[in-house]
Each structure stands twice: as C-alpha cells, then as structure tokens.
Amino acid sequence: MTRLQRAVPLPVVRGLQLGLGLKVVGAGISLGTRTRMWLDTSTNLDGYVMGSLALLVALLTYGQRRLPASLLLLALGCVGIVYARPAVALGLHQPLAPPPAMSWADVWAGLYRAALPQLPVTLLNAVVSTAKLTEDLYPERPATVRQLSPLALNPEPNPNPQQVRQLSVSIGLMDASSCWFGHFPSCHGCGGLAAQHLYGN
C-alpha cells in the first residue's frame, strides 16, 4: 500500500474524493425518493418527508459541535424504523436461514466477480484518500514521513505512509475477523470520515 500510495498522483486522489462524494449524494437522493415506509402510495410521500426532514436537521445543525447532526439523524432513523417496521426493529423477525453450501468454484467466482472489481475503489477510497483527508482535516497532527507525488501537478505531500499502512491493516483485520459472523465486508471510507467530521463526531 505504501508503494501504491507513492505512485498515485494527488489529482487522482482529489478526483476520487469528489466523484465518490457525488455518488453518495445521488444514492441518498435515490433512496429518499423511492422509499415507502408508512404510506402505501405511488408518490413515495413518506420518503420525501423523511428526506426533507433529514436535510432540514442537517442544515440547522451545520457546524454545531454541541448538537451534532449525525446523532439527531440516527435518532430520527431509529424512530422511523420502529414506527414503520416494529418487528424488525425490536428483533422479532424470523431468524436468518443457515448459510448455503459453497464450493471452491463459488469462492473463486466470488473473488473474480466481486473482490477484484472492488479492489481498486477500496484501496484508493478507503486507504489512500482517507489518509489524505485525515491530513487535510487534522493538519496539526504530525506526520513522521511525507512523500511527494512525482506525477502530480503542483505536487503536495501525499498521505503519510505510516497512516496508509495502519488503515490497510485495520481494514484487513476488521473484514478477516468479522466475515465469519456474517458481517458484510466494509471499510473506513473517505466519505464517512468527511461526514463524521462535518457533523460533529
């Protein structure tokens, strides 16, 4: 990961941050406009109401450290799911079915069709971009080693190699240990860090 981080130009990192940010915004709008929680209507009125209310909460609490929007939005989402689907929210739903039997052919197909296509995005977004954003948001934290990107226009310091290594190990340990308990592979993510910083966590 340290070698990859040195080879990635800074404009690529910035473009990935912007592109994934726009994609997350689009996904949020799409989910809000097609989600039906309470009302069985064709207009998804409840989705529009919840989305508008969440946007209003985010705007009213923007920049307020004592009243972080993320906690209010989490509470709003919990209230919504308890009201819309109380059995699921209270753990009264049916237990999960046992996992299906898998062969080595299934494992290799999963690696080829799911893992490999996801690898570039995960490495760049969850490791390189997140490390760079950490340095942007918290410049007061010292970096032990800084590398210049030789391919970047107006080169700036690339993420600290030690930080890149720590993020890689953290994601690897998290997924390798939690997958045995049915956890879906996940990562830290540049967008998640930006949202937590913006909304006061």
N, C-alpha and C positions, 0 to 999 in steps of 0.2 A: 504493500500500500504506500510506503514511503517513496518507492521508485515511481509508482503511478502518479502520486501527488506532485512530484517534481516535473513530470512530463506534461501535465495538464495546464494549458495556458489559462491565465486569470480570466480573459473574456469568455472562455467556455464555462468556467465556474459561474460567472455572473449570468450568462445566458440560461444556464440550467436553473439557477435560482429563480429567475424571472419566469421562465416557461412553466416550471412546476407550480409556482405560486398562482399563475393564471389558471392552470389546470385545476387546482384545488378550489379556486373561486367558482369556476364553471361547474365542478362537481357538486359544490354546495348549493348553487342555484338550481341545478337539475334535480337534486334530491328534494329541495324545498318545494319545487313547483309540481312534482309528481307524487308526493307522499300524501296518502289519505290515512289519517289516524282515527278520527272520530266520526266525520260525516261521510256518508256514502253518496257522494256527488261526483259528477263528471268534471267539475271545475277545480277540484283539489283545494277548496277554500281553506280547510284547516291547515294545509301545508303552507299556503300563502300567509295565513295569520301567524303561524309559528315562526316562519322565516322573517316576517316583518318585525315581530316582537323581538326576536334574537338580534336583528340588525339594530333596532332601537336601543336595546340594552347595551350592545357593543359601542354605539356612538355616545350614549350618555355617560358611560363609564370609561371612555377613552382617556388613557393617561393617568387614571386614578389608581395609585398604588394601594390605598387602604380598602378599596372596593373593587377587586379585580373582576373583570367581566367574565373570565373563564369560569370562576366559581358560580357566578349567577347563571351563566348559560348551562352549566352542568346541572344545577338545581332545577332550572326550567325544563331541561330534557328529562330529568328523573320524574318530575311531576307529570309531564306529558305522557311518558310511557306507562306510569302507574295508572293514569286515567284511561288511556287507550287500550292497554293490554295488561290488566292487573295480574292475570295468571302467570304470564311470562315474567313480569317484574317481581313478583313475590315468590318465584321459584316453584310454582305449582304446575308447570308444564310437564309434559311427558319426558322421561329420561332419554338421553341420546341412545341411539341404536349402537350395537357393537361395531367396531370398525370393520370394513370389508377385508377379505383376504387379499394380499398383494403378492405378486411375483417379482422376480428380478427384472423382468421385462417392463413391468409397471414402474419400477423405480427408475430405470434408465429412461423411460419415456417421460417421466416427470422431470428428471434432470434436464433432458434435451428440450422439452417443450415449455417448461415453466421456469426452471432455475437459470439456465443460460441466458434467455432473453431478459430476465430481470437483473442479471448481474451488473451490467454497465450502469443502469439507473441507480441501483442500490449503492454501488461503490462511489459514484460521483455525488449523488444527492445525500446519502446518509453518512458518508465519511468525509470526502474532500470538501463539499460545500458546507456541511455542518461545522467542520473545523474552521473554515474561513469565516463563516458567520459568527462563530464564537469569538474570534479575534476582533471582528468588526464591532460587535456589541459590547465586548468587555476588553477594551484595549489596555486597561490598567493592569491586567494580569500578565505577568512577564512570560515571554516565550524564550525557551532556552536556545533554540536553534531556528533560524529563519533562512529559507531558501528562496532565491529569486527564480522566477519562471523565465527561461531564456526565450520562449516563444511569445510572451505576452507583449502587447503594445503598451508602452509606458509601464514597464514591469513594476509590480508591487510585491511585497513579501507574500509568499504562498503560506498556507497553513503550517503551523508548527508540526514537524514530523512526529514528535512525541505525542501530540494530540491526535494526529491521524492514526497512529498505532493504537492508542488507547481506545478510540472509537471503534476501530476494527475488532479488537479483542472483545470489547463489551458486546457488540452485536453478535459476534460468533458464539460467545458463551451463552448469551441470552437465548438465541434460537436453538443451539445444540442441546441445551438443557430443558427448555420448555416444550419442545415439539413432542416429547414422549408423553406429555399430559394433554395433548390435543390442542395446544396453542398454535395459532396460525403464525407463520414467520413474520417478524416485524423488525423495525429498525428505529433509530432515533429520528432522523429526518430533519432537513433544513427548515421546512415549513413549520413543523411542530415547535422547533426552538424559537423561530421568529414569533409565532403566535403566543407562546408562553411568556416570552419577554415583553411583547406588546401589551398583553392583557394582565400583566402584573404578577405572574408566578415566578 
